[in-house]
Amino acid sequence: MAMYESDLTKFMREYLEKHPEERESQRKGRGVWWDKDPAVRTPPVAVRHPPKAGGSEHLFQALSENEPERE
């Protein structure tokens, strides 16, 4: 029984057979993006979720009884 092979997979396999220099380019590209020491990678950005209701409210700090009002 033959395994299905998509047109794209077939194209890439044949292309890489005809252009072996591209394999080295793939290795270099992978090194740039993926092969990194975890200590060197940039930490992910902390996600701040919006408030559950509304989202455009501004929180004010209440004035104490002894504090004068600011203008």
All heavy atoms as TSV, in Angstrom:
chain	resi	resn	atom	element	x	y	z
A	1	MET	N	N	0.841	-1.182	0.000
A	1	MET	CA	C	0.000	0.000	0.000
A	1	MET	C	C	0.891	1.251	0.000
A	1	MET	O	O	1.787	1.402	0.809
A	1	MET	CB	C	-0.882	-0.020	1.247
A	1	MET	CG	C	-1.826	1.114	1.327
A	1	MET	SD	S	-2.919	0.830	2.740
A	1	MET	CE	C	-3.491	2.443	2.967
A	2	ALA	N	N	0.636	2.140	-0.926
A	2	ALA	CA	C	1.439	3.350	-1.058
A	2	ALA	C	C	0.964	4.407	-0.066
A	2	ALA	O	O	-0.222	4.564	0.175
A	2	ALA	CB	C	1.338	3.892	-2.481
A	3	MET	N	N	1.934	5.131	0.493
A	3	MET	CA	C	1.609	6.222	1.412
A	3	MET	C	C	1.292	7.476	0.603
A	3	MET	O	O	1.905	7.721	-0.434
A	3	MET	CB	C	2.794	6.504	2.341
A	3	MET	CG	C	3.151	5.383	3.271
A	3	MET	SD	S	2.027	5.219	4.630
A	3	MET	CE	C	2.307	6.729	5.493
A	4	TYR	N	N	0.343	8.258	1.078
A	4	TYR	CA	C	0.005	9.505	0.409
A	4	TYR	C	C	1.134	10.511	0.601
A	4	TYR	O	O	1.715	10.638	1.678
A	4	TYR	CB	C	-1.290	10.089	0.988
A	4	TYR	CG	C	-1.587	11.471	0.485
A	4	TYR	CD1	C	-2.060	11.681	-0.811
A	4	TYR	CD2	C	-1.353	12.581	1.280
A	4	TYR	CE1	C	-2.320	12.944	-1.282
A	4	TYR	CE2	C	-1.608	13.856	0.814
A	4	TYR	CZ	C	-2.089	14.036	-0.463
A	4	TYR	OH	O	-2.327	15.291	-0.926
A	5	GLU	N	N	1.450	11.238	-0.456
A	5	GLU	CA	C	2.448	12.303	-0.393
A	5	GLU	C	C	1.850	13.521	-1.077
A	5	GLU	O	O	1.475	13.453	-2.253
A	5	GLU	CB	C	3.736	11.865	-1.086
A	5	GLU	CG	C	4.844	12.879	-0.990
A	5	GLU	CD	C	6.137	12.379	-1.605
A	5	GLU	OE1	O	6.128	11.970	-2.780
A	5	GLU	OE2	O	7.148	12.392	-0.899
A	6	SER	N	N	1.745	14.616	-0.347
A	6	SER	CA	C	1.139	15.820	-0.919
A	6	SER	C	C	2.024	16.374	-2.030
A	6	SER	O	O	3.220	16.081	-2.109
A	6	SER	CB	C	0.921	16.878	0.158
A	6	SER	OG	O	2.157	17.423	0.556
A	7	ASP	N	N	1.420	17.206	-2.854
A	7	ASP	CA	C	2.169	17.840	-3.941
A	7	ASP	C	C	3.295	18.717	-3.389
A	7	ASP	O	O	4.388	18.750	-3.944
A	7	ASP	CB	C	1.240	18.689	-4.812
A	7	ASP	CG	C	0.260	17.844	-5.615
A	7	ASP	OD1	O	0.547	16.647	-5.828
A	7	ASP	OD2	O	-0.785	18.385	-6.018
A	8	LEU	N	N	3.024	19.398	-2.286
A	8	LEU	CA	C	4.044	20.263	-1.697
A	8	LEU	C	C	5.216	19.442	-1.159
A	8	LEU	O	O	6.380	19.792	-1.374
A	8	LEU	CB	C	3.449	21.105	-0.567
A	8	LEU	CG	C	4.413	22.051	0.123
A	8	LEU	CD1	C	4.985	23.052	-0.863
A	8	LEU	CD2	C	3.743	22.760	1.267
A	9	THR	N	N	4.910	18.334	-0.478
A	9	THR	CA	C	5.974	17.476	0.039
A	9	THR	C	C	6.806	16.911	-1.106
A	9	THR	O	O	8.037	16.883	-1.036
A	9	THR	CB	C	5.373	16.327	0.881
A	9	THR	OG1	O	4.617	16.898	1.935
A	9	THR	CG2	C	6.459	15.428	1.441
A	10	LYS	N	N	6.138	16.478	-2.146
A	10	LYS	CA	C	6.847	15.931	-3.308
A	10	LYS	C	C	7.742	16.998	-3.936
A	10	LYS	O	O	8.900	16.740	-4.266
A	10	LYS	CB	C	5.838	15.426	-4.344
A	10	LYS	CG	C	6.484	14.725	-5.529
A	10	LYS	CD	C	5.474	14.373	-6.604
A	10	LYS	CE	C	4.630	13.209	-6.142
A	10	LYS	NZ	N	3.722	12.740	-7.214
A	11	PHE	N	N	7.191	18.229	-4.090
A	11	PHE	CA	C	7.971	19.309	-4.666
A	11	PHE	C	C	9.215	19.594	-3.825
A	11	PHE	O	O	10.325	19.723	-4.356
A	11	PHE	CB	C	7.119	20.576	-4.788
A	11	PHE	CG	C	7.928	21.810	-5.092
A	11	PHE	CD1	C	8.383	22.054	-6.381
A	11	PHE	CD2	C	8.265	22.707	-4.082
A	11	PHE	CE1	C	9.150	23.173	-6.653
A	11	PHE	CE2	C	9.032	23.824	-4.353
A	11	PHE	CZ	C	9.475	24.062	-5.642
A	12	MET	N	N	9.030	19.711	-2.496
A	12	MET	CA	C	10.166	20.022	-1.628
A	12	MET	C	C	11.216	18.917	-1.659
A	12	MET	O	O	12.410	19.190	-1.691
A	12	MET	CB	C	9.696	20.261	-0.190
A	12	MET	CG	C	8.959	21.561	0.004
A	12	MET	SD	S	9.894	23.023	-0.497
A	12	MET	CE	C	11.283	22.943	0.606
A	13	ARG	N	N	10.788	17.667	-1.647
A	13	ARG	CA	C	11.738	16.556	-1.697
A	13	ARG	C	C	12.542	16.594	-2.991
A	13	ARG	O	O	13.771	16.494	-2.981
A	13	ARG	CB	C	10.989	15.218	-1.563
A	13	ARG	CG	C	11.902	14.022	-1.484
A	13	ARG	CD	C	11.152	12.724	-1.269
A	13	ARG	NE	N	9.930	12.545	-2.053
A	13	ARG	CZ	C	9.901	12.252	-3.357
A	13	ARG	NH1	N	11.016	12.109	-4.030
A	13	ARG	NH2	N	8.746	12.097	-3.982
A	14	GLU	N	N	11.859	16.783	-4.126
A	14	GLU	CA	C	12.543	16.834	-5.419
A	14	GLU	C	C	13.443	18.072	-5.526
A	14	GLU	O	O	14.551	17.995	-6.055
A	14	GLU	CB	C	11.519	16.821	-6.558
A	14	GLU	CG	C	10.796	15.487	-6.681
A	14	GLU	CD	C	9.634	15.522	-7.657
A	14	GLU	OE1	O	9.355	16.604	-8.244
A	14	GLU	OE2	O	8.996	14.466	-7.825
A	15	TYR	N	N	12.963	19.202	-5.028
A	15	TYR	CA	C	13.757	20.435	-5.069
A	15	TYR	C	C	15.053	20.263	-4.281
A	15	TYR	O	O	16.128	20.648	-4.747
A	15	TYR	CB	C	12.940	21.607	-4.521
A	15	TYR	CG	C	13.702	22.913	-4.509
A	15	TYR	CD1	C	13.812	23.674	-5.661
A	15	TYR	CD2	C	14.320	23.369	-3.349
A	15	TYR	CE1	C	14.515	24.862	-5.665
A	15	TYR	CE2	C	15.030	24.550	-3.343
A	15	TYR	CZ	C	15.121	25.299	-4.502
A	15	TYR	OH	O	15.829	26.470	-4.500
A	16	LEU	N	N	14.959	19.690	-3.078
A	16	LEU	CA	C	16.147	19.522	-2.248
A	16	LEU	C	C	17.110	18.490	-2.833
A	16	LEU	O	O	18.313	18.583	-2.620
A	16	LEU	CB	C	15.748	19.153	-0.817
A	16	LEU	CG	C	15.072	20.291	-0.043
A	16	LEU	CD1	C	14.546	19.785	1.280
A	16	LEU	CD2	C	16.007	21.458	0.149
A	17	GLU	N	N	16.582	17.522	-3.592
A	17	GLU	CA	C	17.469	16.574	-4.284
A	17	GLU	C	C	18.256	17.285	-5.382
A	17	GLU	O	O	19.430	17.002	-5.593
A	17	GLU	CB	C	16.664	15.422	-4.881
A	17	GLU	CG	C	16.171	14.426	-3.853
A	17	GLU	CD	C	15.245	13.372	-4.458
A	17	GLU	OE1	O	15.028	13.381	-5.696
A	17	GLU	OE2	O	14.722	12.560	-3.688
A	18	LYS	N	N	17.606	18.219	-6.079
A	18	LYS	CA	C	18.263	18.948	-7.173
A	18	LYS	C	C	19.157	20.082	-6.665
A	18	LYS	O	O	20.064	20.518	-7.365
A	18	LYS	CB	C	17.212	19.537	-8.116
A	18	LYS	CG	C	16.441	18.489	-8.881
A	18	LYS	CD	C	15.364	19.131	-9.728
A	18	LYS	CE	C	14.503	18.074	-10.403
A	18	LYS	NZ	N	13.353	18.669	-11.101
A	19	HIS	N	N	18.878	20.597	-5.455
A	19	HIS	CA	C	19.618	21.728	-4.901
A	19	HIS	C	C	20.127	21.380	-3.501
A	19	HIS	O	O	19.619	21.900	-2.495
A	19	HIS	CB	C	18.725	22.975	-4.827
A	19	HIS	CG	C	18.149	23.371	-6.149
A	19	HIS	ND1	N	18.852	24.092	-7.080
A	19	HIS	CD2	C	16.930	23.140	-6.703
A	19	HIS	CE1	C	18.094	24.290	-8.142
A	19	HIS	NE2	N	16.919	23.719	-7.944
A	20	PRO	N	N	21.158	20.550	-3.401
A	20	PRO	CA	C	21.646	20.127	-2.078
A	20	PRO	C	C	22.217	21.278	-1.239
A	20	PRO	O	O	22.262	21.183	-0.014
A	20	PRO	CB	C	22.722	19.090	-2.400
A	20	PRO	CG	C	23.081	19.313	-3.818
A	20	PRO	CD	C	21.905	19.926	-4.484
A	21	GLU	N	N	22.605	22.373	-1.861
A	21	GLU	CA	C	23.143	23.516	-1.116
A	21	GLU	C	C	22.079	24.136	-0.201
A	21	GLU	O	O	22.412	24.797	0.786
A	21	GLU	CB	C	23.722	24.569	-2.063
A	21	GLU	CG	C	22.711	25.327	-2.893
A	21	GLU	CD	C	22.206	24.607	-4.148
A	21	GLU	OE1	O	22.617	23.468	-4.417
A	21	GLU	OE2	O	21.390	25.215	-4.862
A	22	GLU	N	N	20.828	23.918	-0.515
A	22	GLU	CA	C	19.752	24.464	0.311
A	22	GLU	C	C	19.688	23.811	1.689
A	22	GLU	O	O	19.214	24.410	2.635
A	22	GLU	CB	C	18.401	24.311	-0.399
A	22	GLU	CG	C	18.245	25.193	-1.614
A	22	GLU	CD	C	18.331	26.677	-1.280
A	22	GLU	OE1	O	17.808	27.094	-0.230
A	22	GLU	OE2	O	18.933	27.418	-2.068
A	23	ARG	N	N	20.174	22.595	1.815
A	23	ARG	CA	C	20.176	21.912	3.121
A	23	ARG	C	C	21.045	22.695	4.121
A	23	ARG	O	O	20.664	22.848	5.272
A	23	ARG	CB	C	20.705	20.488	2.986
A	23	ARG	CG	C	19.820	19.611	2.153
A	23	ARG	CD	C	19.151	18.591	3.000
A	23	ARG	NE	N	18.377	17.706	2.138
A	23	ARG	CZ	C	17.131	17.370	2.401
A	23	ARG	NH1	N	16.551	17.811	3.482
A	23	ARG	NH2	N	16.477	16.577	1.591
A	24	GLU	N	N	22.188	23.175	3.671
A	24	GLU	CA	C	23.059	23.965	4.551
A	24	GLU	C	C	22.381	25.281	4.927
A	24	GLU	O	O	22.457	25.735	6.067
A	24	GLU	CB	C	24.409	24.231	3.884
A	24	GLU	CG	C	25.386	24.978	4.753
A	24	GLU	CD	C	25.690	24.271	6.080
A	24	GLU	OE1	O	25.670	23.026	6.116
A	24	GLU	OE2	O	25.944	24.981	7.067
A	25	SER	N	N	21.698	25.886	3.970
A	25	SER	CA	C	20.964	27.113	4.251
A	25	SER	C	C	19.868	26.854	5.294
A	25	SER	O	O	19.649	27.677	6.191
A	25	SER	CB	C	20.337	27.647	2.969
A	25	SER	OG	O	19.520	28.751	3.227
A	26	GLN	N	N	19.208	25.708	5.197
A	26	GLN	CA	C	18.191	25.339	6.188
A	26	GLN	C	C	18.812	25.202	7.574
A	26	GLN	O	O	18.243	25.664	8.566
A	26	GLN	CB	C	17.535	24.007	5.816
A	26	GLN	CG	C	16.496	24.099	4.733
A	26	GLN	CD	C	15.847	22.752	4.487
A	26	GLN	OE1	O	16.491	21.705	4.547
A	26	GLN	NE2	N	14.559	22.778	4.207
A	27	ARG	N	N	19.975	24.569	7.656
A	27	ARG	CA	C	20.639	24.387	8.946
A	27	ARG	C	C	21.017	25.733	9.568
A	27	ARG	O	O	20.844	25.952	10.763
A	27	ARG	CB	C	21.880	23.510	8.799
A	27	ARG	CG	C	21.580	22.032	8.805
A	27	ARG	CD	C	22.831	21.202	8.946
A	27	ARG	NE	N	23.476	20.889	7.673
A	27	ARG	CZ	C	23.025	20.003	6.787
A	27	ARG	NH1	N	21.925	19.350	7.020
A	27	ARG	NH2	N	23.678	19.783	5.680
A	28	LYS	N	N	21.523	26.646	8.740
A	28	LYS	CA	C	21.886	27.978	9.247
A	28	LYS	C	C	20.654	28.729	9.735
A	28	LYS	O	O	20.674	29.364	10.784
A	28	LYS	CB	C	22.590	28.788	8.170
A	28	LYS	CG	C	24.009	28.334	7.916
A	28	LYS	CD	C	24.652	29.191	6.845
A	28	LYS	CE	C	26.052	28.704	6.540
A	28	LYS	NZ	N	26.655	29.458	5.438
A	29	GLY	N	N	19.572	28.660	8.973
A	29	GLY	CA	C	18.330	29.335	9.364
A	29	GLY	C	C	17.785	28.775	10.661
A	29	GLY	O	O	17.322	29.512	11.529
A	30	ARG	N	N	17.852	27.460	10.797
A	30	ARG	CA	C	17.378	26.849	12.036
A	30	ARG	C	C	18.225	27.323	13.218
A	30	ARG	O	O	17.707	27.608	14.292
A	30	ARG	CB	C	17.430	25.333	11.928
A	30	ARG	CG	C	16.996	24.660	13.195
A	30	ARG	CD	C	17.199	23.159	13.149
A	30	ARG	NE	N	17.038	22.642	14.485
A	30	ARG	CZ	C	16.112	21.786	14.847
A	30	ARG	NH1	N	15.274	21.329	13.955
A	30	ARG	NH2	N	16.039	21.367	16.086
A	31	GLY	N	N	19.524	27.418	13.022
A	31	GLY	CA	C	20.404	27.882	14.085
A	31	GLY	C	C	20.085	29.298	14.519
A	31	GLY	O	O	20.159	29.635	15.697
A	32	VAL	N	N	19.700	30.137	13.572
A	32	VAL	CA	C	19.376	31.527	13.888
A	32	VAL	C	C	18.114	31.599	14.745
A	32	VAL	O	O	18.047	32.341	15.711
A	32	VAL	CB	C	19.166	32.341	12.585
A	32	VAL	CG1	C	18.540	33.685	12.868
A	32	VAL	CG2	C	20.484	32.515	11.860
A	33	TRP	N	N	17.108	30.787	14.393
A	33	TRP	CA	C	15.816	30.913	15.049
A	33	TRP	C	C	15.590	29.955	16.211
A	33	TRP	O	O	14.892	30.284	17.153
A	33	TRP	CB	C	14.689	30.727	14.031
A	33	TRP	CG	C	14.648	31.859	13.074
A	33	TRP	CD1	C	15.091	31.848	11.790
A	33	TRP	CD2	C	14.172	33.175	13.313
A	33	TRP	NE1	N	14.911	33.077	11.223
A	33	TRP	CE2	C	14.346	33.911	12.133
A	33	TRP	CE3	C	13.603	33.802	14.420
A	33	TRP	CZ2	C	13.975	35.241	12.032
A	33	TRP	CZ3	C	13.233	35.124	14.303
A	33	TRP	CH2	C	13.422	35.827	13.116
A	34	TRP	N	N	16.140	28.733	16.149
A	34	TRP	CA	C	15.728	27.723	17.112
A	34	TRP	C	C	16.833	27.188	18.007
A	34	TRP	O	O	16.593	26.930	19.177
A	34	TRP	CB	C	15.087	26.541	16.383
A	34	TRP	CG	C	13.887	26.964	15.622
A	34	TRP	CD1	C	13.782	27.086	14.272
A	34	TRP	CD2	C	12.617	27.362	16.148
A	34	TRP	NE1	N	12.540	27.540	13.929
A	34	TRP	CE2	C	11.797	27.699	15.069
A	34	TRP	CE3	C	12.115	27.465	17.437
A	34	TRP	CZ2	C	10.494	28.137	15.238
A	34	TRP	CZ3	C	10.804	27.890	17.597
A	34	TRP	CH2	C	10.017	28.218	16.508
A	35	ASP	N	N	17.997	26.942	17.488
A	35	ASP	CA	C	19.039	26.274	18.265
A	35	ASP	C	C	19.750	27.261	19.173
A	35	ASP	O	O	20.834	27.744	18.877
A	35	ASP	CB	C	20.050	25.595	17.319
A	35	ASP	CG	C	19.393	24.504	16.500
A	35	ASP	OD1	O	18.348	24.010	16.931
A	35	ASP	OD2	O	19.938	24.142	15.450
A	36	LYS	N	N	19.123	27.566	20.302
A	36	LYS	CA	C	19.683	28.527	21.249
A	36	LYS	C	C	19.645	27.929	22.647
A	36	LYS	O	O	18.779	27.140	22.978
A	36	LYS	CB	C	18.895	29.815	21.237
A	36	LYS	CG	C	18.953	30.549	19.916
A	36	LYS	CD	C	18.345	31.917	20.051
A	36	LYS	CE	C	18.258	32.651	18.755
A	36	LYS	NZ	N	19.442	32.906	18.073
A	37	ASP	N	N	20.588	28.361	23.449
A	37	ASP	CA	C	20.613	27.978	24.854
A	37	ASP	C	C	19.436	28.679	25.540
A	37	ASP	O	O	19.231	29.878	25.341
A	37	ASP	CB	C	21.942	28.424	25.462
A	37	ASP	CG	C	22.063	28.094	26.932
A	37	ASP	OD1	O	21.270	27.269	27.425
A	37	ASP	OD2	O	22.967	28.659	27.579
A	38	PRO	N	N	18.642	27.981	26.342
A	38	PRO	CA	C	17.492	28.623	26.994
A	38	PRO	C	C	17.868	29.842	27.836
A	38	PRO	O	O	17.076	30.762	27.976
A	38	PRO	CB	C	16.920	27.514	27.876
A	38	PRO	CG	C	17.361	26.252	27.240
A	38	PRO	CD	C	18.690	26.548	26.603
A	39	ALA	N	N	19.079	29.886	28.371
A	39	ALA	CA	C	19.500	31.031	29.169
A	39	ALA	C	C	19.699	32.275	28.299
A	39	ALA	O	O	19.624	33.402	28.789
A	39	ALA	CB	C	20.790	30.712	29.908
A	40	VAL	N	N	19.946	32.087	27.007
A	40	VAL	CA	C	20.206	33.198	26.096
A	40	VAL	C	C	18.909	33.739	25.489
A	40	VAL	O	O	18.831	34.887	25.092
A	40	VAL	CB	C	21.163	32.738	24.969
A	40	VAL	CG1	C	21.372	33.825	23.938
A	40	VAL	CG2	C	22.478	32.295	25.563
A	41	ARG	N	N	17.880	32.902	25.436
A	41	ARG	CA	C	16.622	33.322	24.813
A	41	ARG	C	C	15.974	34.466	25.567
A	41	ARG	O	O	16.113	34.599	26.772
A	41	ARG	CB	C	15.641	32.149	24.777
A	41	ARG	CG	C	16.057	31.076	23.834
A	41	ARG	CD	C	15.019	30.017	23.755
A	41	ARG	NE	N	15.488	28.954	22.875
A	41	ARG	CZ	C	14.751	27.948	22.516
A	41	ARG	NH1	N	13.523	27.832	22.950
A	41	ARG	NH2	N	15.230	27.036	21.721
A	42	THR	N	N	15.246	35.276	24.852
A	42	THR	CA	C	14.515	36.375	25.453
A	42	THR	C	C	13.327	35.805	26.215
A	42	THR	O	O	12.582	34.999	25.667
A	42	THR	CB	C	14.002	37.325	24.359
A	42	THR	OG1	O	15.108	37.741	23.571
A	42	THR	CG2	C	13.309	38.532	24.952
A	43	PRO	N	N	13.127	36.216	27.465
A	43	PRO	CA	C	11.985	35.685	28.212
A	43	PRO	C	C	10.675	36.153	27.584
A	43	PRO	O	O	10.611	37.236	26.999
A	43	PRO	CB	C	12.163	36.262	29.612
A	43	PRO	CG	C	13.046	37.432	29.435
A	43	PRO	CD	C	13.903	37.155	28.240
A	44	PRO	N	N	9.622	35.367	27.680
A	44	PRO	CA	C	8.344	35.780	27.102
A	44	PRO	C	C	7.785	36.998	27.820
A	44	PRO	O	O	8.048	37.213	29.007
A	44	PRO	CB	C	7.440	34.564	27.306
A	44	PRO	CG	C	8.078	33.795	28.404
A	44	PRO	CD	C	9.547	34.077	28.332
A	45	VAL	N	N	7.041	37.788	27.099
A	45	VAL	CA	C	6.428	38.989	27.652
A	45	VAL	C	C	5.291	38.570	28.579
A	45	VAL	O	O	4.491	37.705	28.241
A	45	VAL	CB	C	5.881	39.879	26.512
A	45	VAL	CG1	C	5.174	41.106	27.063
A	45	VAL	CG2	C	7.000	40.276	25.579
A	46	ALA	N	N	5.218	39.191	29.750
A	46	ALA	CA	C	4.132	38.889	30.674
A	46	ALA	C	C	2.816	39.362	30.074
A	46	ALA	O	O	2.718	40.470	29.546
A	46	ALA	CB	C	4.383	39.585	32.002
A	47	VAL	N	N	1.809	38.533	30.164
A	47	VAL	CA	C	0.509	38.861	29.585
A	47	VAL	C	C	-0.347	39.517	30.660
A	47	VAL	O	O	-0.489	38.990	31.753
A	47	VAL	CB	C	-0.179	37.582	29.065
A	47	VAL	CG1	C	-1.561	37.902	28.532
A	47	VAL	CG2	C	0.663	36.927	28.007
A	48	ARG	N	N	-0.888	40.673	30.343
A	48	ARG	CA	C	-1.811	41.343	31.257
A	48	ARG	C	C	-3.199	41.229	30.665
A	48	ARG	O	O	-3.456	41.713	29.574
A	48	ARG	CB	C	-1.438	42.803	31.422
A	48	ARG	CG	C	-0.124	42.979	32.161
A	48	ARG	CD	C	0.069	44.371	32.637
A	48	ARG	NE	N	-1.033	44.728	33.519
A	48	ARG	CZ	C	-1.377	45.983	33.796
A	48	ARG	NH1	N	-0.722	46.967	33.278
A	48	ARG	NH2	N	-2.375	46.235	34.607
A	49	HIS	N	N	-4.060	40.588	31.389
A	49	HIS	CA	C	-5.426	40.414	30.904
A	49	HIS	C	C	-6.270	41.635	31.259
A	49	HIS	O	O	-6.097	42.217	32.323
A	49	HIS	CB	C	-6.040	39.158	31.525
A	49	HIS	CG	C	-5.315	37.928	31.124
A	49	HIS	ND1	N	-5.431	37.376	29.878
A	49	HIS	CD2	C	-4.427	37.157	31.789
A	49	HIS	CE1	C	-4.664	36.311	29.798
A	49	HIS	NE2	N	-4.038	36.149	30.946
A	50	PRO	N	N	-7.196	42.005	30.380
A	50	PRO	CA	C	-8.058	43.155	30.672
A	50	PRO	C	C	-9.010	42.827	31.826
A	50	PRO	O	O	-9.243	41.661	32.126
A	50	PRO	CB	C	-8.825	43.354	29.371
A	50	PRO	CG	C	-8.791	42.034	28.702
A	50	PRO	CD	C	-7.500	41.392	29.118
A	51	PRO	N	N	-9.564	43.845	32.467
A	51	PRO	CA	C	-10.537	43.591	33.522
A	51	PRO	C	C	-11.716	42.805	32.966
A	51	PRO	O	O	-12.023	42.871	31.780
A	51	PRO	CB	C	-10.977	44.982	33.974
A	51	PRO	CG	C	-10.101	45.946	33.306
A	51	PRO	CD	C	-9.345	45.249	32.243
A	52	LYS	N	N	-12.404	42.081	33.834
A	52	LYS	CA	C	-13.513	41.238	33.377
A	52	LYS	C	C	-14.710	42.062	32.935
A	52	LYS	O	O	-15.462	41.643	32.080
A	52	LYS	CB	C	-13.907	40.261	34.468
A	52	LYS	CG	C	-12.821	39.246	34.706
A	52	LYS	CD	C	-13.237	38.181	35.664
A	52	LYS	CE	C	-12.049	37.280	35.873
A	52	LYS	NZ	N	-12.348	35.911	36.034
A	53	ALA	N	N	-14.918	43.235	33.516
A	53	ALA	CA	C	-16.064	44.065	33.143
A	53	ALA	C	C	-15.543	45.374	32.560
A	53	ALA	O	O	-14.665	46.008	33.115
A	53	ALA	CB	C	-16.936	44.346	34.349
A	54	GLY	N	N	-16.105	45.779	31.452
A	54	GLY	CA	C	-15.745	47.065	30.868
A	54	GLY	C	C	-14.377	47.051	30.238
A	54	GLY	O	O	-14.206	46.584	29.136
A	55	GLY	N	N	-13.397	47.535	30.943
A	55	GLY	CA	C	-12.046	47.547	30.420
A	55	GLY	C	C	-11.486	48.941	30.290
A	55	GLY	O	O	-10.295	49.115	30.140
A	56	SER	N	N	-12.368	49.964	30.341
A	56	SER	CA	C	-11.852	51.320	30.192
A	56	SER	C	C	-11.976	52.113	31.485
A	56	SER	O	O	-11.860	53.324	31.478
A	56	SER	CB	C	-12.595	52.031	29.062
A	56	SER	OG	O	-13.978	52.096	29.373
A	57	GLU	N	N	-12.246	51.423	32.596
A	57	GLU	CA	C	-12.368	52.134	33.865
A	57	GLU	C	C	-10.994	52.610	34.328
A	57	GLU	O	O	-9.991	51.986	34.048
A	57	GLU	CB	C	-12.955	51.231	34.962
A	57	GLU	CG	C	-14.324	50.720	34.660
A	57	GLU	CD	C	-14.287	49.385	33.952
A	57	GLU	OE1	O	-13.184	48.877	33.707
A	57	GLU	OE2	O	-15.354	48.883	33.629
A	58	HIS	N	N	-11.004	53.715	35.056
A	58	HIS	CA	C	-9.768	54.203	35.666
A	58	HIS	C	C	-9.945	54.083	37.165
A	58	HIS	O	O	-10.955	54.522	37.716
A	58	HIS	CB	C	-9.497	55.656	35.279
A	58	HIS	CG	C	-8.223	56.172	35.851
A	58	HIS	ND1	N	-7.005	55.830	35.316
A	58	HIS	CD2	C	-7.973	56.980	36.913
A	58	HIS	CE1	C	-6.043	56.410	36.033
A	58	HIS	NE2	N	-6.613	57.117	37.000
A	59	LEU	N	N	-8.990	53.480	37.815
A	59	LEU	CA	C	-9.097	53.294	39.250
A	59	LEU	C	C	-8.499	54.499	39.967
A	59	LEU	O	O	-7.369	54.885	39.713
A	59	LEU	CB	C	-8.367	52.012	39.672
A	59	LEU	CG	C	-8.877	50.748	38.994
A	59	LEU	CD1	C	-8.027	49.570	39.414
A	59	LEU	CD2	C	-10.333	50.512	39.326
A	60	PHE	N	N	-9.282	55.079	40.851
A	60	PHE	CA	C	-8.839	56.236	41.616
A	60	PHE	C	C	-8.546	55.803	43.039
A	60	PHE	O	O	-9.234	54.953	43.588
A	60	PHE	CB	C	-9.907	57.334	41.629
A	60	PHE	CG	C	-10.135	57.946	40.283
A	60	PHE	CD1	C	-11.129	57.472	39.445
A	60	PHE	CD2	C	-9.339	58.988	39.841
A	60	PHE	CE1	C	-11.331	58.029	38.204
A	60	PHE	CE2	C	-9.541	59.540	38.602
A	60	PHE	CZ	C	-10.540	59.065	37.779
A	61	GLN	N	N	-7.551	56.426	43.623
A	61	GLN	CA	C	-7.243	56.155	45.016
A	61	GLN	C	C	-8.048	57.151	45.866
A	61	GLN	O	O	-8.018	58.359	45.619
A	61	GLN	CB	C	-5.747	56.322	45.271
A	61	GLN	CG	C	-5.332	55.964	46.664
A	61	GLN	CD	C	-3.819	56.032	46.810
A	61	GLN	OE1	O	-3.124	56.424	45.892
A	61	GLN	NE2	N	-3.338	55.672	47.976
A	62	ALA	N	N	-8.790	56.623	46.805
A	62	ALA	CA	C	-9.622	57.492	47.662
A	62	ALA	C	C	-8.736	58.357	48.548
A	62	ALA	O	O	-7.679	57.929	49.004
A	62	ALA	CB	C	-10.539	56.633	48.512
A	63	LEU	N	N	-9.192	59.612	48.776
A	63	LEU	CA	C	-8.473	60.522	49.655
A	63	LEU	C	C	-8.801	60.165	51.109
A	63	LEU	O	O	-9.942	59.823	51.430
A	63	LEU	CB	C	-8.874	61.964	49.391
A	63	LEU	CG	C	-8.521	62.522	48.023
A	63	LEU	CD1	C	-9.101	63.923	47.866
A	63	LEU	CD2	C	-7.016	62.577	47.878
A	64	SER	N	N	-7.823	60.296	51.955
A	64	SER	CA	C	-8.111	60.090	53.365
A	64	SER	C	C	-8.743	61.358	53.932
A	64	SER	O	O	-8.707	62.425	53.309
A	64	SER	CB	C	-6.823	59.744	54.119
A	64	SER	OG	O	-5.997	60.876	54.206
A	65	GLU	N	N	-9.312	61.274	55.104
A	65	GLU	CA	C	-9.969	62.420	55.731
A	65	GLU	C	C	-9.008	63.559	55.984
A	65	GLU	O	O	-9.382	64.728	55.920
A	65	GLU	CB	C	-10.596	61.972	57.073
A	65	GLU	CG	C	-11.690	60.944	56.930
A	65	GLU	CD	C	-12.972	61.557	56.452
A	65	GLU	OE1	O	-13.263	62.706	56.805
A	65	GLU	OE2	O	-13.681	60.883	55.687
A	66	ASN	N	N	-7.737	63.276	56.268
A	66	ASN	CA	C	-6.762	64.308	56.639
A	66	ASN	C	C	-6.052	64.908	55.432
A	66	ASN	O	O	-5.358	65.910	55.568
A	66	ASN	CB	C	-5.714	63.727	57.598
A	66	ASN	CG	C	-6.348	63.183	58.849
A	66	ASN	OD1	O	-7.401	63.629	59.245
A	66	ASN	ND2	N	-5.691	62.210	59.468
A	67	GLU	N	N	-6.208	64.344	54.298
A	67	GLU	CA	C	-5.472	64.777	53.114
A	67	GLU	C	C	-6.263	65.863	52.380
A	67	GLU	O	O	-7.457	65.696	52.107
A	67	GLU	CB	C	-5.260	63.586	52.183
A	67	GLU	CG	C	-3.963	63.621	51.437
A	67	GLU	CD	C	-3.761	62.351	50.647
A	67	GLU	OE1	O	-3.743	61.259	51.233
A	67	GLU	OE2	O	-3.629	62.486	49.424
A	68	PRO	N	N	-5.652	67.014	52.024
A	68	PRO	CA	C	-6.377	68.048	51.274
A	68	PRO	C	C	-6.601	67.595	49.833
A	68	PRO	O	O	-5.841	66.793	49.278
A	68	PRO	CB	C	-5.447	69.264	51.328
A	68	PRO	CG	C	-4.091	68.685	51.537
A	68	PRO	CD	C	-4.286	67.416	52.330
A	69	GLU	N	N	-7.631	68.128	49.213
A	69	GLU	CA	C	-7.917	67.789	47.816
A	69	GLU	C	C	-6.900	68.457	46.912
A	69	GLU	O	O	-6.457	69.568	47.140
A	69	GLU	CB	C	-9.321	68.282	47.428
A	69	GLU	CG	C	-10.413	67.447	48.025
A	69	GLU	CD	C	-11.754	67.842	47.452
A	69	GLU	OE1	O	-11.822	68.103	46.243
A	69	GLU	OE2	O	-12.719	67.882	48.228
A	70	ARG	N	N	-6.534	67.770	45.838
A	70	ARG	CA	C	-5.601	68.329	44.831
A	70	ARG	C	C	-6.380	68.802	43.627
A	70	ARG	O	O	-7.383	68.225	43.270
A	70	ARG	CB	C	-4.603	67.248	44.402
A	70	ARG	CG	C	-3.757	66.753	45.530
A	70	ARG	CD	C	-2.790	65.721	44.997
A	70	ARG	NE	N	-2.226	65.009	46.128
A	70	ARG	CZ	C	-1.860	63.753	46.113
A	70	ARG	NH1	N	-1.998	63.034	45.038
A	70	ARG	NH2	N	-1.357	63.184	47.179
A	71	GLU	N	N	-5.891	69.839	42.999
A	71	GLU	CA	C	-6.575	70.348	41.810
A	71	GLU	C	C	-5.733	70.182	40.597
A	71	GLU	O	O	-4.617	70.139	40.510
A	71	GLU	CB	C	-6.944	71.796	42.003
A	71	GLU	CG	C	-8.006	71.948	43.044
A	71	GLU	CD	C	-8.448	73.391	43.154
A	71	GLU	OE1	O	-8.472	74.094	42.132
A	71	GLU	OE2	O	-8.757	73.819	44.258
